[in-house]
Amino acid sequence: MTEVLARRTMRQAARPQAIEDVHAELDSLWDAASFVPDMDRMTFATAVIEAASNVVQHAVPESTEPVELGVDISVTPARLEARVSAFGAVCPDPIDTDPVMPGGEAESGRGLALIRALVTTVTFKRQDGTNTWILSKSPLHD
């Protein structure tokens, strides 16, 4: 098993303030994993923030309880991984983890395409009322 060198985890109501908290967690993560090259930090952080923003803006509650945003980010010597979860959300339909960037006139639909362009892999899992997008970026390089 690969050693996790740094990890940050948060879970809270899927509200706009949560995005600021994700930024703060990422800043703290980079302090603990200073060996990660700046370009990898920037592209990975952008993908994580975009995924978290998608949960805050678009997740629909399964019940009367509000959706919660969960973010679990880890750094190993060769890989960055984030699990961005929408707890208590309905399953989005359809799930396309390899989207095409929409045309210039489109008013939406760029989020997942942008995420996909910034990381190595994007996968989606649904389990027990939770939607989770798993983003990974490897290899780390200068």
C-alpha positions in Angstrom: 0.0 0.0 0.0 1.3 3.4 -0.9 2.1 5.7 2.0 -0.2 8.8 2.4 2.1 11.7 3.1 -0.6 14.3 3.6 -4.4 14.2 3.9 -7.2 16.7 4.6 -10.9 15.8 5.1 -14.0 17.9 5.6 -17.7 17.4 5.7 -20.3 20.1 6.0 -23.5 21.5 4.6 -23.3 22.0 0.8 -23.5 25.8 1.0 -21.3 28.5 -0.7 -19.1 29.0 2.4 -18.0 25.3 2.0 -16.0 26.3 -1.1 -14.0 28.8 0.9 -13.3 26.0 3.4 -12.2 23.6 0.6 -9.7 26.4 -0.5 -8.4 26.5 3.1 -8.0 22.8 3.3 -6.1 22.7 0.0 -3.8 25.5 1.3 -3.1 23.5 4.4 -2.5 20.4 2.4 0.1 22.1 0.2 1.9 23.3 3.3 2.2 19.7 4.4 3.1 18.5 0.9 5.5 21.2 -0.3 7.2 18.8 -2.7 4.1 18.8 -5.0 5.1 20.9 -8.1 3.2 24.2 -8.5 1.6 23.2 -11.8 0.2 20.0 -10.3 -1.1 22.0 -7.3 -2.8 24.5 -9.5 -4.5 22.1 -11.9 -5.5 19.6 -9.1 -6.9 22.4 -6.9 -8.9 23.8 -9.7 -10.4 20.4 -10.4 -11.3 19.8 -6.7 -12.9 23.3 -6.4 -14.9 22.8 -9.5 -16.2 19.4 -8.3 -17.0 20.8 -4.9 -18.8 23.8 -6.6 -20.8 21.4 -8.7 -22.1 19.7 -5.5 -22.9 23.1 -3.9 -24.7 24.4 -7.0 -26.3 21.4 -8.5 -26.8 18.5 -5.9 -30.5 17.8 -5.2 -31.5 16.5 -1.8 -32.9 12.9 -1.6 -35.2 14.0 1.3 -36.0 17.0 3.4 -32.4 16.9 4.8 -29.9 19.2 3.1 -27.1 17.8 1.0 -23.7 17.7 2.7 -20.4 18.2 0.9 -17.6 15.9 1.7 -14.0 16.3 0.5 -11.2 13.8 1.3 -7.8 14.8 -0.4 -4.7 12.7 -0.1 -1.1 13.0 -1.4 1.2 10.0 -1.9 4.7 10.1 -3.4 3.3 9.6 -6.9 -0.4 10.6 -6.8 -2.9 13.2 -5.8 -6.4 12.0 -5.1 -9.7 13.7 -4.0 -13.0 12.2 -3.2 -15.7 14.8 -3.5 -19.0 13.6 -2.2 -22.6 14.7 -2.1 -24.1 13.1 1.0 -27.9 12.7 0.8 -28.2 13.7 -2.8 -30.2 12.1 -5.6 -28.1 10.4 -8.3 -27.4 12.8 -11.2 -28.5 11.6 -14.5 -26.8 10.9 -16.8 -23.3 10.3 -15.4 -20.6 11.1 -18.0 -17.1 10.9 -16.7 -15.6 11.6 -20.1 -17.5 14.7 -21.3 -16.7 16.9 -24.3 -16.3 20.6 -23.8 -19.5 22.3 -25.0 -19.3 25.0 -27.8 -18.7 28.6 -27.1 -22.4 29.5 -27.1 -23.3 27.0 -24.4 -24.2 28.5 -21.1 -23.4 25.4 -19.0 -21.9 22.0 -19.1 -18.2 22.9 -18.8 -17.6 21.8 -15.2 -17.0 18.1 -15.7 -15.2 18.6 -19.0 -12.8 21.1 -17.2 -12.3 18.6 -14.4 -11.5 15.8 -16.8 -9.0 18.0 -18.7 -7.1 18.8 -15.4 -6.7 15.4 -13.9 -5.6 11.9 -15.0 -8.8 10.1 -14.1 -12.4 10.9 -13.0 -14.6 8.1 -11.7 -18.1 8.2 -10.2 -19.5 6.0 -7.5 -23.0 5.9 -5.9 -23.5 4.1 -2.6 -26.0 4.5 0.2 -27.4 7.9 -0.9 -23.9 9.4 -1.6 -22.5 10.4 -4.9 -18.7 10.5 -5.0 -16.5 11.8 -7.7 -12.9 10.4 -7.4 -10.3 12.6 -9.1 -6.7 11.6 -9.4 -3.6 13.2 -10.8 -0.4 11.3 -11.5 2.5 11.3 -11.9 3.8 14.2 -9.9 6.5 16.0 -11.8 8.5 19.2 -12.1 
